[in-house]
Amino acid sequence: MKEMVLLFAEFFKIGLFAVGGGPATLPFLMDLTEKYDWFSMEQLTNMVAISESTPGPLGLNMATYAGVQTIGVFGGLISTMGLVIPSIIVITIIAKFMEGFSENRFVKAAFYGIRPAVTALIAAAVFGICKVSLFAVSDGQLVPEIKTILLCVFIFGLLQIKKLSKIHPVLWILSAAVIGVVFRF
């Protein structure tokens, strides 16, 4: 019972404060890897990769995953509801009062201040994910995984070519999976 309440409460906080959707949940999810044993940083990194290549928001996928890992299917439902309920409440309130506040200078100023904070949080999360994805820990030190870094740079370079950037994302993901299998063996 205590674990259910904890799951709900943690994901409720994430749902309440992760302004900006999936990527904005990353700093909160990274914090959970340090506080609880619901999922590891490596599992979070894998889930980001899976979430970016499958339908559904990152935060929702991670909430469900953490809940199922911790308690089972009911835990997945509890943590997912915890993540979604704040959005429903906030959207309902905003929809009710937005007409009167949309041109309010304080509301505009608040959103002006929130955008850079969300951007910084997302940048910090991207840095953390890059650290886990591109480096291995050996004897307590970060060691660059050269093949992975080269693959990352190579794919990033290919994406800069206008003609190749128009290739459907599914083909990129499938190609990356094949390359990953080849690189690992």
C-alpha contacts under 8 A as a table, 3 or more apart, distances in Angstrom:
res1	aa1	res2	aa2	distance
1	M	4	M	5.14
1	M	5	V	6.43
2	K	5	V	5.26
2	K	6	L	6.17
3	E	6	L	4.99
3	E	7	L	6.07
3	E	70	T	7.84
3	E	71	I	7.68
4	M	7	L	5.14
4	M	8	F	6.16
4	M	71	I	7.53
4	M	75	G	6.45
4	M	78	I	6.87
4	M	79	S	7.89
5	V	8	F	5.13
5	V	9	A	5.99
6	L	9	A	5.09
6	L	10	E	6.03
7	L	10	E	5.38
7	L	11	F	6.19
7	L	67	G	6.81
7	L	75	G	7.53
7	L	78	I	7.08
7	L	79	S	5.36
7	L	82	G	7.64
8	F	11	F	5.43
8	F	12	F	5.83
8	F	78	I	5.79
8	F	79	S	4.87
8	F	80	T	7.89
8	F	81	M	7.31
8	F	82	G	4.63
8	F	83	L	7.62
9	A	12	F	4.97
9	A	13	K	6.25
9	A	82	G	6.62
10	E	13	K	5.26
10	E	14	I	6.44
10	E	82	G	7.68
11	F	14	I	4.87
11	F	15	G	6.03
11	F	63	A	6.74
11	F	79	S	5.82
11	F	80	T	7.36
11	F	82	G	5.07
11	F	83	L	4.72
12	F	15	G	5.04
12	F	16	L	6.05
12	F	79	S	7.84
12	F	81	M	7.92
12	F	82	G	4.28
12	F	83	L	4.81
12	F	84	V	7.47
12	F	85	I	7.14
12	F	86	P	6.37
13	K	16	L	5.01
13	K	17	F	6.12
13	K	83	L	7.53
14	I	17	F	5.39
14	I	18	A	5.46
14	I	25	T	6.53
14	I	28	F	6.30
14	I	83	L	6.38
15	G	18	A	5.72
15	G	82	G	7.16
15	G	83	L	4.39
15	G	84	V	6.16
15	G	85	I	7.44
15	G	86	P	5.57
15	G	87	S	6.34
16	L	19	V	7.69
16	L	83	L	7.64
16	L	86	P	5.10
16	L	87	S	6.64
18	A	21	G	6.53
18	A	24	A	5.22
18	A	25	T	5.24
18	A	28	F	7.74
19	V	24	A	6.22
19	V	118	V	6.92
20	G	23	P	7.19
20	G	24	A	5.49
20	G	118	V	6.97
21	G	24	A	5.53
21	G	25	T	6.74
21	G	57	P	7.66
21	G	59	G	7.75
22	G	25	T	5.37
22	G	26	L	7.19
22	G	57	P	5.62
22	G	58	L	4.88
22	G	59	G	5.35
23	P	26	L	5.47
23	P	58	L	7.25
23	P	122	I	5.88
23	P	125	A	7.90
24	A	27	P	6.81
24	A	28	F	7.94
24	A	118	V	6.42
24	A	121	L	6.66
24	A	122	I	5.57
25	T	28	F	5.38
25	T	29	L	6.12
25	T	58	L	7.69
25	T	59	G	5.80
26	L	29	L	4.98
26	L	30	M	5.96
26	L	59	G	7.69
26	L	122	I	6.94
26	L	125	A	5.62
27	P	30	M	5.05
27	P	31	D	6.22
27	P	121	L	6.31
27	P	122	I	7.12
27	P	124	A	7.30
27	P	125	A	5.39
28	F	31	D	5.05
28	F	32	L	6.44
29	L	32	L	5.01
29	L	33	T	6.63
29	L	44	L	7.74
29	L	59	G	7.99
29	L	62	M	7.94
30	M	33	T	5.26
30	M	34	E	7.04
30	M	41	M	6.85
30	M	44	L	7.63
30	M	125	A	7.61
31	D	34	E	5.40
31	D	35	K	6.44
32	L	35	K	4.96
32	L	36	Y	5.75
32	L	38	W	7.74
33	T	36	Y	5.78
33	T	37	D	6.49
33	T	38	W	7.05
33	T	39	F	5.97
33	T	40	S	5.41
33	T	41	M	5.98
34	E	37	D	7.69
36	Y	39	F	7.61
37	D	40	S	6.85
38	W	66	A	5.40
38	W	67	G	7.77
38	W	69	Q	6.42
38	W	70	T	5.92
39	F	43	Q	5.95
39	F	44	L	6.76
39	F	66	A	6.37
39	F	69	Q	7.73
40	S	43	Q	5.05
40	S	44	L	6.19
41	M	44	L	4.91
41	M	45	T	6.15
41	M	132	V	7.42
42	E	45	T	5.02
42	E	46	N	6.23
42	E	132	V	6.81
43	Q	46	N	5.01
43	Q	47	M	6.00
44	L	47	M	4.94
44	L	48	V	6.12
44	L	62	M	7.63
45	T	48	V	5.11
45	T	49	A	6.43
45	T	129	I	6.11
45	T	132	V	7.24
45	T	133	S	7.16
46	N	49	A	5.11
46	N	50	I	6.20
47	M	50	I	4.92
47	M	51	S	5.74
47	M	58	L	7.72
47	M	61	N	7.72
47	M	62	M	6.96
48	V	51	S	5.02
48	V	52	E	5.98
48	V	58	L	6.48
49	A	52	E	5.30
49	A	53	S	6.42
50	I	53	S	5.20
50	I	54	T	6.08
51	S	54	T	5.20
51	S	55	P	6.96
51	S	56	G	6.74
51	S	57	P	6.72
51	S	58	L	5.30
51	S	61	N	6.80
52	E	55	P	7.66
52	E	58	L	7.25
53	S	170	V	7.44
53	S	173	I	6.94
56	G	60	L	7.06
56	G	61	N	6.81
57	P	60	L	5.36
57	P	61	N	6.25
58	L	61	N	5.17
58	L	62	M	6.14
59	G	62	M	5.12
59	G	63	A	5.98
59	G	83	L	7.70
60	L	63	A	5.10
60	L	64	T	6.18
60	L	80	T	6.08
60	L	83	L	6.98
60	L	84	V	7.90
61	N	64	T	5.27
61	N	65	Y	6.07
62	M	65	Y	4.91
62	M	66	A	5.92
63	A	66	A	5.26
63	A	67	G	6.09
63	A	76	G	6.71
63	A	79	S	5.32
63	A	80	T	5.24
63	A	83	L	7.03
64	T	67	G	5.18
64	T	68	V	6.10
64	T	75	G	7.56
64	T	76	G	4.14
64	T	77	L	6.60
64	T	79	S	6.17
64	T	80	T	5.42
65	Y	68	V	5.23
65	Y	69	Q	6.05
65	Y	76	G	6.34
66	A	69	Q	5.10
66	A	70	T	6.06
66	A	75	G	7.87
66	A	76	G	6.80
66	A	79	S	7.56
67	G	70	T	5.15
67	G	71	I	5.91
67	G	72	G	6.43
67	G	73	V	7.20
67	G	74	F	7.47
67	G	75	G	4.08
67	G	76	G	3.83
67	G	77	L	7.12
67	G	78	I	7.00
67	G	79	S	5.50
67	G	80	T	7.74
68	V	71	I	5.54
68	V	72	G	3.96
68	V	73	V	5.01
68	V	74	F	7.11
68	V	75	G	5.25
68	V	76	G	4.52
69	Q	72	G	6.00
69	Q	75	G	7.90
69	Q	76	G	7.95
70	T	75	G	6.64
71	I	74	F	6.72
71	I	75	G	4.74
71	I	76	G	7.57
72	G	75	G	5.17
72	G	76	G	6.46
73	V	76	G	5.03
73	V	77	L	6.44
74	F	77	L	5.06
74	F	78	I	6.19
75	G	78	I	4.98
75	G	79	S	6.08
76	G	79	S	5.40
76	G	80	T	5.99
77	L	80	T	5.18
77	L	81	M	6.06
78	I	81	M	5.21
78	I	82	G	6.16
79	S	82	G	4.90
79	S	83	L	6.32
80	T	83	L	5.14
80	T	84	V	6.24
81	M	84	V	5.09
81	M	85	I	5.81
82	G	85	I	5.72
82	G	86	P	7.38
83	L	86	P	6.66
83	L	87	S	7.68
84	V	87	S	5.49
84	V	88	I	6.53
85	I	88	I	5.13
85	I	89	I	6.27
86	P	89	I	5.07
86	P	90	V	6.01
87	S	90	V	5.10
87	S	91	I	5.85
88	I	91	I	5.30
88	I	92	T	6.04
89	I	92	T	5.24
89	I	93	I	6.27
90	V	93	I	5.16
90	V	94	I	6.01
91	I	94	I	5.01
91	I	95	A	5.87
92	T	95	A	5.21
92	T	96	K	6.21
93	I	96	K	5.13
93	I	97	F	6.36
94	I	97	F	5.28
94	I	98	M	5.21
95	A	98	M	5.38
95	A	99	E	7.71
96	K	99	E	7.65
97	F	100	G	5.80
97	F	101	F	6.57
98	M	101	F	5.00
98	M	102	S	5.44
99	E	102	S	5.70
100	G	103	E	7.47
100	G	104	N	7.72
101	F	104	N	4.94
101	F	107	V	6.72
102	S	107	V	7.04
102	S	108	K	7.54
103	E	107	V	7.49
103	E	108	K	7.07
104	N	107	V	5.38
104	N	108	K	6.34
105	R	108	K	5.04
105	R	109	A	5.99
106	F	109	A	4.96
106	F	110	A	6.04
107	V	110	A	5.06
107	V	111	F	6.33
108	K	111	F	5.28
108	K	112	Y	6.09
109	A	112	Y	4.85
109	A	113	G	6.26
110	A	113	G	5.17
110	A	114	I	6.16
111	F	114	I	4.93
111	F	115	R	6.24
112	Y	115	R	5.77
112	Y	116	P	7.61
113	G	116	P	6.22
113	G	117	A	6.94
114	I	117	A	5.25
114	I	118	V	6.18
115	R	118	V	5.26
115	R	119	T	6.16
116	P	119	T	4.91
116	P	120	A	6.11
117	A	120	A	5.13
117	A	121	L	6.22
118	V	121	L	5.05
118	V	122	I	6.15
119	T	122	I	5.15
119	T	123	A	6.12
120	A	123	A	5.00
120	A	124	A	6.13
121	L	124	A	5.15
121	L	125	A	6.26
122	I	125	A	5.04
122	I	126	V	6.14
123	A	126	V	5.04
123	A	127	F	6.20
124	A	127	F	5.08
124	A	128	G	6.30
125	A	128	G	5.00
125	A	129	I	6.18
126	V	129	I	5.10
126	V	130	C	6.04
127	F	130	C	5.09
127	F	131	K	6.14
128	G	131	K	5.07
128	G	132	V	6.42
129	I	132	V	5.16
129	I	133	S	5.96
130	C	133	S	4.98
130	C	134	L	5.62
130	C	135	F	7.82
131	K	134	L	5.56
131	K	135	F	5.62
132	V	135	F	5.73
132	V	136	A	7.05
133	S	136	A	7.93
133	S	148	T	7.90
134	L	144	P	6.19
134	L	145	E	5.64
134	L	146	I	7.92
134	L	148	T	5.97
134	L	149	I	5.81
135	F	142	L	5.85
135	F	143	V	5.34
135	F	144	P	4.38
135	F	145	E	5.19
136	A	142	L	5.62
136	A	143	V	5.17
136	A	144	P	6.32
136	A	145	E	6.44
137	V	140	G	5.86
137	V	141	Q	5.39
137	V	142	L	4.71
137	V	143	V	5.99
138	S	141	Q	5.32
138	S	142	L	6.39
138	S	143	V	6.49
144	P	149	I	7.57
145	E	148	T	5.45
145	E	149	I	6.21
146	I	149	I	5.11
146	I	150	L	6.02
147	K	150	L	5.15
147	K	151	L	6.07
147	K	183	F	7.53
148	T	151	L	5.04
148	T	152	C	6.10
149	I	152	C	5.02
149	I	153	V	6.16
150	L	153	V	5.11
150	L	154	F	5.94
151	L	154	F	5.00
151	L	155	I	6.07
152	C	155	I	5.32
152	C	156	F	6.02
153	V	156	F	5.04
153	V	157	G	6.01
154	F	157	G	5.06
154	F	158	L	6.25
155	I	158	L	4.97
155	I	159	L	6.19
156	F	159	L	5.10
156	F	160	Q	6.58
157	G	160	Q	5.25
157	G	161	I	7.17
158	L	161	I	5.52
158	L	164	L	6.51
158	L	165	S	7.38
159	L	162	K	7.21
159	L	164	L	6.04
159	L	165	S	4.79
160	Q	164	L	7.66
160	Q	165	S	6.57
161	I	164	L	5.40
161	I	165	S	6.06
162	K	165	S	5.17
162	K	166	K	6.78
163	K	166	K	5.69
163	K	167	I	7.51
164	L	167	I	5.49
167	I	171	L	6.93
167	I	172	W	7.34
168	H	171	L	5.60
168	H	172	W	6.86
169	P	172	W	5.01
169	P	173	I	6.20
170	V	173	I	5.09
170	V	174	L	6.10
171	L	174	L	5.11
171	L	175	S	5.95
172	W	175	S	5.09
172	W	176	A	6.02
173	I	176	A	5.05
173	I	177	A	6.15
174	L	177	A	5.06
174	L	178	V	6.32
175	S	178	V	5.17
175	S	179	I	6.14
176	A	179	I	5.01
176	A	180	G	5.91
177	A	180	G	4.99
177	A	181	V	6.27
178	V	181	V	5.17
178	V	182	V	6.27
179	I	182	V	5.01
179	I	183	F	5.98
180	G	183	F	5.06
180	G	184	R	6.13
181	V	184	R	5.29
181	V	185	F	6.49
182	V	185	F	5.52
